[in-house]
Amino acid sequence: MRAVVQRAVSGKVTVDREVISTINKGLVVLVGVSIEDSDEDVNYIADKIANLRIFEDSNDKMNLSVRDVNGEILLVSQFTLLGDARKGRRPNYMNAAKPDDALLYFNKLRNKLKEIGLDVKTGKFRAVMQVSLINDGPVTILLDSKRNF
């Protein structure tokens, strides 16, 4: 499982010109599910998202997590995070989970974050979405449950 975690002042998802989800201060998280993912990958990514210390404390040091600042999470499925563009010019998506499996693990991740006590909003699975955010910092962190980076 891969995630792009972006610290945000605000974020929103629009589908067919209709805003379907919005957050204020928090994280916009793009998530890609791999064919190899399991509950262990969900738990790893959920723990990282919830506890990454990327918000500034009173001394302007990144010491606080999204939990510490009562931030919201906008979780958006994005299979293209599993694209492999090392060969040729067209990315290969063979490592991306099939839609039914991807939805299952995406929902497990959403539910795990909610169990932790976070306010989680989502995009619309398999829809063409416009995702916008005001990236705060900017701060963007890449996560990979297989620890490839």
Solvent accessible surface area in square Angstrom, and as a share of the most:
residue,aa,sasa,rsa
1,M,2,0.01
2,R,61,0.22
3,A,2,0.01
4,V,23,0.13
5,V,0,0.00
6,Q,24,0.11
7,R,13,0.05
8,A,1,0.01
9,V,76,0.44
10,S,35,0.23
11,G,5,0.05
12,K,85,0.36
13,V,0,0.00
14,T,22,0.13
15,V,11,0.06
16,D,129,0.67
17,R,233,0.85
18,E,113,0.51
19,V,73,0.42
20,I,66,0.34
21,S,13,0.09
22,T,69,0.40
23,I,5,0.03
24,N,108,0.55
25,K,100,0.42
26,G,0,0.00
27,L,1,0.00
28,V,0,0.00
29,V,0,0.00
30,L,29,0.14
31,V,0,0.00
32,G,0,0.00
33,V,6,0.04
34,S,12,0.08
35,I,101,0.51
36,E,118,0.53
37,D,13,0.07
38,S,47,0.30
39,D,74,0.38
40,E,131,0.59
41,D,9,0.05
42,V,5,0.03
43,N,70,0.36
44,Y,49,0.19
45,I,0,0.00
46,A,0,0.00
47,D,76,0.40
48,K,72,0.31
49,I,0,0.00
50,A,0,0.00
51,N,61,0.31
52,L,33,0.16
53,R,148,0.54
54,I,10,0.05
55,F,4,0.02
56,E,88,0.40
57,D,32,0.17
58,S,113,0.73
59,N,112,0.57
60,D,112,0.58
61,K,125,0.53
62,M,95,0.42
63,N,55,0.28
64,L,52,0.26
65,S,6,0.04
66,V,1,0.00
67,R,109,0.40
68,D,85,0.44
69,V,32,0.18
70,N,138,0.71
71,G,6,0.05
72,E,29,0.13
73,I,0,0.00
74,L,0,0.00
75,L,0,0.00
76,V,3,0.02
77,S,22,0.14
78,Q,62,0.27
79,F,117,0.49
80,T,57,0.33
81,L,35,0.17
82,L,13,0.06
83,G,24,0.23
84,D,39,0.20
85,A,66,0.51
86,R,209,0.76
87,K,177,0.75
88,G,70,0.67
89,R,241,0.88
90,R,207,0.75
91,P,49,0.31
92,N,78,0.40
93,Y,79,0.30
94,M,147,0.66
95,N,75,0.38
96,A,12,0.09
97,A,12,0.10
98,K,143,0.61
99,P,51,0.32
100,D,122,0.63
101,D,71,0.37
102,A,10,0.08
103,L,67,0.33
104,L,87,0.43
105,Y,38,0.15
106,F,9,0.04
107,N,40,0.21
108,K,67,0.29
109,L,0,0.00
110,R,63,0.23
111,N,64,0.33
112,K,66,0.28
113,L,0,0.00
114,K,99,0.42
115,E,134,0.60
116,I,47,0.24
117,G,64,0.62
118,L,14,0.07
119,D,70,0.36
120,V,12,0.07
121,K,70,0.29
122,T,32,0.19
123,G,14,0.13
124,K,111,0.47
125,F,50,0.21
126,R,185,0.68
127,A,27,0.21
128,V,125,0.72
129,M,41,0.18
130,Q,98,0.44
131,V,53,0.30
132,S,51,0.33
133,L,56,0.28
134,I,106,0.54
135,N,46,0.24
136,D,48,0.25
137,G,59,0.57
138,P,111,0.70
139,V,18,0.10
140,T,67,0.39
141,I,57,0.29
142,L,103,0.51
143,L,13,0.07
144,D,5,0.03
145,S,4,0.02
146,K,78,0.33
147,R,149,0.55
148,N,102,0.52
149,F,123,0.51
